[in-house]
Amino acid sequence: MCDQCLYLIAKADDEDFLDSLDLNHAERTLMEKLYKEGEGSIADILELQGKALDEAIQELSDELAVDEKELWKVILQVQAGEFFQEKFEQAVYNAFMPLFHLAGESEAVRINEDVKWEQKNEAAAKFAKKLKKLVPAMNGTSADHMLRAFKRAIEQGKTPSERAALVKEVSKQAAKGEEGPFSMNRAVTISRTLTTAAANGGKLEGWKQSGLVKKKRWRAANNKRTRKDHREANGQTVDIDKPFRVGGENLMYPGDPAGSAKQIVKCRCTMQAVF
């Protein structure tokens, strides 16, 4: 599918999702700003990761460049190293915790104007921890992708030197960020996933702080790309403190970071308050 088509689909998904949050103009503008800043921060880190990995791969001898154990060791040193772990954690926290608070305060005040949003709350602390736990999984996805790509390159080469050259070429192409784990598309996927989590997590806490919402109802995104599990969950209503049951998993809200990638990546579902 063409890049412009993908862009238009993504924009439509974002518009539908933002519409579902019932934000006023100022809140929506801020939400979009924070979302784009998060996307940009993640894209910058992915670019740095790609370049760092490529530099390490290019320095390997031909013999080590075709050694799968050595390649995996290098990948992990870059992808799961302390430097990028901390960079990712900080970027994710800075971008998506404000979204959590914005969505939460908006819902709490909209439902009960006498309520003052408590920014230091247990739910926010738990959400921050969930975000932190997602980072190793994100880096792990990139690491697995690169190892598979290197393995394919090794299998395609006919001589040791050709195999090494192909591995290094794969690394160089990945570092360009046009596609694969260091691309802008990957940054968009991560940012969208975390935006859904932050907005719905904040919304749920806002309902709790309002003191008026008793139950919550799952609302699936209304398009053909919605997961079957999520379409089946549409309309599911549970007590506000109970999880939804979606695809065999317990999710407190759409995008809940406690869920598997299968259930949360690029999810655009939301919730409805039941009084």
C-alpha positions in Angstrom: 0.0 0.0 0.0 1.3 3.5 -0.9 2.8 5.7 1.9 0.1 8.4 1.3 -2.6 5.8 1.6 -1.2 4.6 4.9 -0.9 8.2 6.1 -4.5 8.9 5.3 -5.7 5.7 7.1 -3.6 6.6 10.1 -4.9 10.1 10.2 -8.5 8.9 10.0 -7.8 6.5 12.8 -6.4 9.3 14.9 -9.3 11.6 14.2 -11.8 8.9 15.2 -9.9 8.1 18.4 -9.6 11.8 19.4 -13.3 12.3 18.7 -14.2 9.5 21.1 -12.4 11.2 24.0 -14.8 14.2 24.1 -12.1 16.8 24.6 -12.7 20.5 24.2 -10.6 22.3 21.5 -7.8 23.3 23.8 -7.5 19.8 25.3 -7.6 18.2 21.9 -4.9 20.5 20.6 -2.7 19.8 23.5 -3.3 16.0 23.2 -2.3 16.1 19.5 0.8 18.1 20.4 1.9 15.7 23.1 1.2 12.7 20.8 3.4 14.2 18.0 6.2 15.1 20.4 6.2 11.5 21.7 6.3 10.2 18.2 9.2 12.5 17.4 11.2 11.5 20.5 10.8 7.8 19.8 11.8 8.3 16.1 15.0 10.1 17.3 15.9 7.2 19.6 15.2 4.6 17.0 17.4 6.5 14.6 20.2 6.5 17.2 19.8 2.8 17.8 20.0 2.0 14.2 23.2 3.9 13.7 24.8 2.5 16.9 24.0 -1.0 15.8 25.3 -0.5 12.3 28.6 1.0 13.6 29.1 -2.1 15.8 28.2 -4.5 13.0 30.5 -2.8 10.5 33.4 -3.1 12.9 33.1 -6.9 13.1 35.6 -9.1 11.2 34.1 -11.2 8.4 34.4 -14.3 10.6 32.4 -12.7 13.5 29.9 -11.1 11.1 28.5 -14.5 10.2 28.6 -15.9 13.7 24.9 -15.9 14.9 25.9 -15.9 18.6 28.2 -13.0 18.1 25.6 -11.1 16.2 23.0 -11.7 18.9 25.5 -10.5 21.5 26.2 -7.3 19.6 22.4 -6.7 19.0 21.7 -7.1 22.7 24.5 -4.8 23.7 23.0 -2.0 21.7 19.3 -2.7 21.9 19.1 -3.7 25.5 22.0 -1.7 26.8 21.6 0.7 29.7 22.0 3.8 27.5 19.1 3.1 25.2 17.0 1.6 28.0 17.2 4.8 30.0 16.6 7.0 26.8 13.5 5.0 25.9 12.1 5.0 29.4 12.5 8.8 29.8 11.1 9.6 26.4 8.1 7.4 27.0 7.5 8.9 30.4 7.9 12.5 29.3 5.5 12.0 26.4 2.7 9.8 27.7 2.3 10.6 31.4 1.1 14.1 30.5 -1.5 12.4 28.2 -2.6 10.3 31.1 -3.1 13.3 33.3 -4.8 15.4 30.6 -7.3 12.6 29.8 -7.9 12.0 33.5 -8.5 15.6 34.5 -10.7 16.2 31.5 -13.0 13.3 32.4 -13.1 13.9 36.1 -14.0 17.6 35.8 -16.5 17.0 32.9 -18.4 14.5 35.0 -18.1 16.2 38.3 -17.1 19.8 38.2 -16.7 19.9 42.0 -13.8 17.5 41.8 -10.2 18.6 41.7 -7.9 16.2 39.8 -5.3 14.6 42.1 -2.2 14.3 39.9 -0.3 12.3 42.5 -2.5 9.2 42.5 -1.8 5.5 42.7 -3.2 4.8 39.2 -0.7 7.2 37.7 2.2 5.6 39.6 1.1 2.2 38.4 0.7 3.4 34.8 4.2 4.8 34.9 5.6 1.4 36.0 3.6 -0.3 33.2 5.2 2.1 30.7 8.7 1.3 32.0 8.0 -2.4 31.7 7.1 -2.0 28.0 10.5 -0.7 27.0 12.4 -4.1 27.2 9.6 -5.6 25.1 9.9 -2.8 22.5 13.7 -3.3 22.3 13.3 -7.1 22.2 11.1 -6.8 19.1 13.7 -4.8 17.3 16.4 -7.3 18.4 14.5 -10.3 17.1 13.8 -8.5 13.8 17.4 -7.8 13.2 18.6 -11.3 14.1 16.1 -12.8 11.7 17.3 -10.4 9.0 21.0 -11.3 9.6 20.2 -15.0 9.5 18.5 -14.6 6.1 21.6 -12.8 4.8 23.9 -15.5 6.0 21.7 -18.2 4.3 21.7 -16.3 1.0 25.5 -15.9 0.8 27.5 -18.5 -1.1 30.9 -17.8 0.4 32.0 -16.6 3.9 33.0 -13.1 2.6 29.8 -12.8 0.7 27.8 -13.7 3.8 29.6 -11.1 5.8 29.1 -8.5 3.2 25.3 -9.2 3.1 25.0 -9.0 6.9 26.7 -5.6 6.9 24.5 -4.4 4.0 21.4 -5.5 5.9 22.7 -3.5 8.9 23.4 -0.5 6.8 19.9 -0.5 5.1 18.2 -0.9 8.5 20.1 2.1 9.9 18.7 4.3 7.2 15.3 3.9 8.8 13.3 3.6 5.6 11.7 0.4 6.9 12.1 -2.1 9.7 12.7 -1.6 13.4 14.3 1.8 13.2 11.8 3.4 10.8 9.3 6.2 11.2 6.5 3.7 10.8 7.7 1.9 13.9 7.8 5.1 15.8 4.2 5.8 14.8 3.2 2.3 15.9 4.7 2.7 19.3 3.4 6.2 19.8 -0.1 5.3 18.8 -0.1 2.3 21.0 1.0 4.3 24.0 -1.4 7.1 23.3 -4.3 4.7 23.5 -3.0 3.3 26.7 -2.4 6.8 28.3 -5.7 8.2 27.2 -7.8 5.3 28.3 -5.8 4.8 31.5 -6.3 8.4 32.4 -9.9 8.4 31.5 -10.5 5.4 33.8 -8.8 7.2 36.7 -10.8 10.4 35.9 -14.0 8.4 36.2 -12.9 6.9 39.6 -12.0 10.4 40.9 -15.4 11.8 39.8 -17.0 9.4 42.3 -20.0 9.0 40.0 -19.1 6.3 37.4 -20.1 2.8 38.4 -19.3 0.7 35.3 -17.4 1.0 32.1 -18.3 -0.2 28.6 -15.9 -1.2 25.8 -16.3 0.7 22.6 -14.5 -0.9 19.6 -13.1 1.3 16.8 -15.7 1.2 14.0 -13.6 0.2 11.0 -12.6 -3.0 9.1 -9.1 -3.0 10.7 -10.5 -3.6 14.2 -9.4 -6.9 15.7 -12.0 -9.7 15.8 -11.4 -9.9 19.6 -12.1 -6.2 20.0 -15.2 -6.3 17.8 -16.5 -9.1 20.0 -15.7 -7.1 23.1 -17.7 -4.1 21.8 -20.5 -3.3 24.3 -19.0 -5.5 27.1 -19.9 -3.8 30.4 -18.1 -4.4 33.7 -17.8 -2.8 37.1 -15.3 0.1 37.1 -12.7 -1.8 39.2 -13.1 -5.1 37.2 -11.1 -5.9 34.0 -12.6 -6.5 30.6 -12.2 -10.0 29.2 -10.8 -9.6 25.7 -9.4 -12.4 23.6 -8.8 -14.5 26.7 -6.9 -11.6 28.5 -7.8 -9.3 31.3 -7.6 -5.6 30.3 -8.5 -2.8 32.6 -9.0 -0.6 29.6 -8.3 -0.6 25.8 -4.5 -0.4 25.3 -3.7 -1.6 28.9 0.1 -2.1 28.8 -0.5 -5.3 30.9 -1.9 -6.9 27.8 0.0 -8.8 25.1 1.1 -7.1 21.9 -1.6 -9.0 20.1 -4.3 -7.1 22.0 -2.8 -3.6 22.4 -0.5 -2.7 19.5 -2.2 0.1 17.5 -5.5 -0.4 19.3 -7.9 2.4 18.7 -10.7 1.3 21.0 -12.0 3.4 23.9 -14.6 3.2 26.7 -17.9 4.7 27.7 -18.9 5.6 31.3 -21.9 3.9 32.8 -23.5 5.7 35.7 
